[in-house]
Amino acid sequence: MTQTKAALAASTAIATAAAPEVRTVTLDAPFTRGETTIETVLVRKPKSGSLRGLSLSGLLNLEYGALETLLPRITDPMLSKQDIANLDPADLTQLGSEVMDFLLPKGAKQGLSQQT
């Protein structure tokens, strides 16, 4: 069963309205799990407890091991380690970039936007 774009848009709108700390990542290379095709992944802002056992510098550097541990904790549908291992590198980068953006303080984001 493929997720329809209308159903996905509705669930994304609900998730975003309910929690502005949720971002939608559209995969460049969708994958199939069972009979479901995963085309988009919701990534929620991690709470401190979700970061347990992880290095913040590892996450900010988009290190694979750190992302492999964190992403199952903060994605919907939940990505397994096997799913992450099979992701297209561009999709892993997109997911990691959202994580990195969540972790940066507002001041650092403003500083980056002023430099560009």
Phi, psi and omega in degrees: 000124179268136176293127179283151181297323180294315179295320179295316180298320180295314180293325178294316180298318179295313181297319182290319179293320181286327183216097180295356179270022180240134179239151178254129176247121175270121184286136174291327181233085179303153179229164182251134174235111186067238179256005183256131174266124179265111181253331178226154179228132173272133179241123179258152179298127181287143170273165183304323180297330178290341182268002182307129177081005182248154175266124178299322179294326177296319178292318180293336176268006180056039178290134185305311184300320179292317179293322180298328179279319185282317187304319177299336181280339190231013182246153175220117000295150181297124177274128177278168177300325178294318176301315182295319179297331182264001180294149170296139180306325178295324179289320176298320179295318178299313180296316179296324179295323177294317177300313181301317180297322177297325187279338181287134175292158182305319181299321179292322178294319179295320178298320178293319181291332178285333180285336183265000000 
